[in-house]
Amino acid sequence: MTEKQIAMIGRISREYCKSFYMFDIEKMYEWYDVLKNRLDTKLNKRASLVYAIKANPFLTPYMNEKVDYFEVCSEGEYRICMERDIPTEKIVLSGVYKKESFISEVMKKGFNGIITIESKTQYRIIKEIADTNSVHSIRILPRLTSGNQFGMDEDTTVSVIKDAFESGYFKIAGIQYFSGTQKKKMSVIEGEVKNLDRVCNRISSEIGIKIDYIEYGPGFFFDYYNDSDHLDVFDAIIDIISPYIEKYEFALESGRFLAASCGFYVSSIVEMKTNDTRNFILVDGGIHHVNYYGRMLGMNEPKVCHIDSSLNDVTAGSNGNDATEYDVVGSLCTVSDVLLKKHRFYKVPSVGDILVFCDAGAYSCTEAGVLFLSHEMPGIYALMPDGDIKELRQPSQSWSLNTEGME
Ligand SMILES: Cc1ncc(COP(=O)(O)O)c(C=O)c1O
């Protein structure tokens, strides 16, 4: 962690609240630039990055400075984009189910982004809305399934594209494909890209139109548990795509990979105890605030920093031998609320010390179950590039959402 990050974390926990997320916007920008430069250099500017805002909607206005498109997967996410003045031409309106009244509202307002098509029914509804409102220029992106409930099988995709082409109601932007998150096997990704090329060739020969845009979510793997610069996987995917860049422009969807590293989840030590021989540290947060993919009962450890009351990062000891082991647990009423198991502390921790869970920028502030046990929801803060703090959400109580008749 940098001195600036530690100082800000100290300031937020002094002035605002004890459990919170901090997103370092400068770090996010720098990481984006690293990735985009690699794409531009190696793929000759034929690939863009699409931010899947489900990973962290709070980053949306900041990502807007950088990314070309946003993958927006619900009415709520769309409204966030409108609230934050995201230009609609940057929106790819996705979602396995799209409410008719919502799509109708969006199209009546002259939506000029892209809408994905995930089923024949969805296509029919969108076509009817286009017809009723005499909208003839909507860009659609039929989604090819990977065998689950999302998208359409190959034959259905081809038939939808044929109908869309013949009807004249739509512009066919290309095709979309996403098969899952945290994908490690490059052979799988290679097979997917090959298959997309084959499907595009089929569309060309059967319908006579050239598909030259592929929106692809490779499920970029982010390693939470080992020291990594995360670039080997990214580079390997670039190499897989590289032979196809004369033929297609690629839009690469990413949520976790773009957002994870800029985020810190911070919680303070509120109590310490020893039960028989086991040492416990209690923090006022817990697993309802932080979520690392592939984590079981605190076993595999993400990067964690221990900040003492003088705001020193005392994570690593000088000789590494004189460590004491503690289980770090949260304050939920469940034995699974274990944040760290037998974690080695090199300086004896005290009540009031701060624990910082790194790489918590994606899928924590939205996906973790904040309503469980009616605890307070953590505050959310942006560390701005000029060094200032911006409060994105105040810490707020959740109990009133868990009882009848309250807002
Ligand atoms: C269609 C689509 N694209 C992109 C993503 C983002 O995936 P990741 O966070 O692994 O990049 C998701 C995640 O569910 C998705 O459903």
The ligand as a MOL file (V3000), in Angstrom:
LIG
                    3D

  0  0  0     0  0            999 V3000
M  V30 BEGIN CTAB
M  V30 COUNTS 16 16 0 0 0
M  V30 BEGIN ATOM
M  V30 1 C -22.3520 -10.5440 -20.0760 0
M  V30 2 C -21.2860 -10.3210 -19.0610 0
M  V30 3 N -20.1840 -9.6500 -19.4190 0
M  V30 4 C -19.1880 -9.3970 -18.5510 0
M  V30 5 C -19.2580 -9.8310 -17.2450 0
M  V30 6 C -18.1160 -9.5090 -16.3120 0
M  V30 7 O -17.3970 -10.6140 -15.9500 0
M  V30 8 P -15.9800 -10.4020 -15.2240 0
M  V30 9 O -16.2650 -9.6140 -14.0020 0
M  V30 10 O -15.4740 -11.7670 -14.9650 0
M  V30 11 O -15.1050 -9.6470 -16.1750 0
M  V30 12 C -20.3700 -10.5490 -16.8100 0
M  V30 13 C -20.4450 -11.0390 -15.4260 0
M  V30 14 O -21.3630 -11.6860 -14.9850 0
M  V30 15 C -21.4270 -10.7860 -17.7470 0
M  V30 16 O -22.5310 -11.4300 -17.3780 0
M  V30 END ATOM
M  V30 BEGIN BOND
M  V30 1 1 1 2
M  V30 2 1 2 3
M  V30 3 2 2 15
M  V30 4 2 3 4
M  V30 5 1 4 5
M  V30 6 1 5 6
M  V30 7 2 5 12
M  V30 8 1 6 7
M  V30 9 1 7 8
M  V30 10 2 8 9
M  V30 11 1 8 10
M  V30 12 1 8 11
M  V30 13 1 12 13
M  V30 14 1 12 15
M  V30 15 2 13 14
M  V30 16 1 15 16
M  V30 END BOND
M  V30 END CTAB
M  END
